[in-house]
Amino acid sequence: NFIYPKSMQTGSSANSLSMQTTDDASTVFSWYQQKVSSLSLRTTNIIATNTNGSSLDILEVATATQSIKIKIQRKASDSVTFITVTSNAHFNAGSSVNITNSI
């Protein structure tokens, strides 16, 4: 389940999920890093930027058959952090990692 615990879902499709939370971006990023580690997923890319109070973090992970990209963004002027999780597989069509339900 890749739904951030203190978030509100703002959109979804067959291969993506959008959320927002009042937690800061670094807290959200740490939660996803722990989540990925607990599932023994292979990290393929990490980008973490913070400029003038705005942050953009991207965590890309993979299994043998699926890749997942987690984007966490908060502008200095925002009161919420935006989270987008996307996959190259349909989440509810037998993918090896399902972001909307427990594994």
C-alpha positions as CSV (number, residue, x, y, z in Angstrom):
1,N,0.0,0.0,0.0
2,F,1.7,3.2,-1.2
3,I,-1.0,5.6,0.2
4,Y,0.7,8.0,2.5
5,P,-1.0,7.6,5.9
6,K,-1.8,11.2,6.7
7,S,-2.9,12.1,3.2
8,M,-6.1,12.9,1.3
9,Q,-6.4,11.2,-2.1
10,T,-7.0,13.8,-4.9
11,G,-7.0,11.6,-7.9
12,S,-6.3,8.1,-9.4
13,S,-6.2,6.1,-12.6
14,A,-5.2,2.6,-13.6
15,N,-1.5,3.4,-13.1
16,S,-1.3,6.5,-10.8
17,L,-2.4,7.9,-7.5
18,S,-2.4,11.5,-6.4
19,M,-2.5,12.7,-2.8
20,Q,-1.8,15.7,-0.6
21,T,-0.8,16.1,3.0
22,T,0.0,18.9,5.5
23,D,3.2,17.0,6.5
24,D,6.4,18.5,5.2
25,A,8.1,16.9,2.2
26,S,11.1,15.5,4.1
27,T,8.7,13.6,6.4
28,V,6.8,12.2,3.4
29,F,10.1,11.3,1.6
30,S,11.4,9.4,4.7
31,W,8.2,7.4,5.0
32,Y,8.4,6.3,1.4
33,Q,12.1,5.4,1.8
34,Q,11.2,3.2,4.8
35,K,8.2,1.7,2.8
36,V,10.4,0.8,-0.2
37,S,13.0,-0.7,2.1
38,S,10.4,-2.8,4.0
39,L,9.2,-4.3,0.7
40,S,12.8,-5.0,-0.5
41,L,12.3,-3.0,-3.7
42,R,15.3,-2.1,-5.7
43,T,15.9,1.7,-5.7
44,T,16.9,2.8,-9.3
45,N,16.9,6.6,-8.8
46,I,16.7,9.2,-6.0
47,I,16.5,13.0,-6.6
48,A,16.2,15.3,-3.7
49,T,16.2,19.1,-4.2
50,N,15.4,22.0,-1.9
51,T,15.7,25.5,-3.3
52,N,14.5,28.6,-1.5
53,G,12.1,26.6,0.7
54,S,10.6,24.6,-2.2
55,S,11.4,20.9,-2.5
56,L,11.0,18.3,-5.1
57,D,11.9,14.7,-4.3
58,I,11.7,11.7,-6.7
59,L,12.1,8.1,-5.7
60,E,12.1,5.5,-8.4
61,V,12.0,1.8,-7.5
62,A,11.6,-1.5,-9.4
63,T,10.8,-5.1,-9.2
64,A,11.6,-7.6,-11.9
65,T,8.5,-6.7,-13.8
66,Q,7.4,-3.3,-12.6
67,S,8.8,0.2,-12.0
68,I,7.3,2.8,-9.6
69,K,7.9,6.5,-9.4
70,I,7.1,8.5,-6.3
71,K,7.1,12.3,-6.7
72,I,6.9,14.5,-3.6
73,Q,6.6,18.3,-4.2
74,R,6.1,21.3,-1.9
75,K,6.6,24.9,-3.0
76,A,7.6,27.4,-0.4
77,S,4.2,29.2,-0.8
78,D,2.2,25.9,-0.4
79,S,0.6,24.8,2.8
80,V,0.4,21.2,1.6
81,T,2.8,18.6,0.1
82,F,1.7,17.0,-3.2
83,I,2.4,13.3,-3.7
84,T,2.1,11.3,-7.0
85,V,2.8,7.6,-7.3
86,T,2.9,6.1,-10.8
87,S,3.7,2.7,-12.2
88,N,4.3,1.2,-15.6
89,A,1.7,-1.5,-14.7
90,H,-2.0,-1.3,-14.0
91,F,-2.3,-1.3,-10.2
92,N,-5.4,-3.5,-10.1
93,A,-4.5,-5.9,-12.9
94,G,-2.2,-8.3,-11.1
95,S,0.9,-6.1,-10.8
96,S,3.4,-7.3,-8.4
97,V,3.2,-4.2,-6.2
98,N,-0.3,-2.6,-5.8
99,I,-0.2,1.0,-4.5
100,T,-3.8,1.1,-3.5
101,N,-4.3,-2.1,-1.5
102,S,-2.2,-4.1,0.9
103,I,0.3,-6.4,-0.7
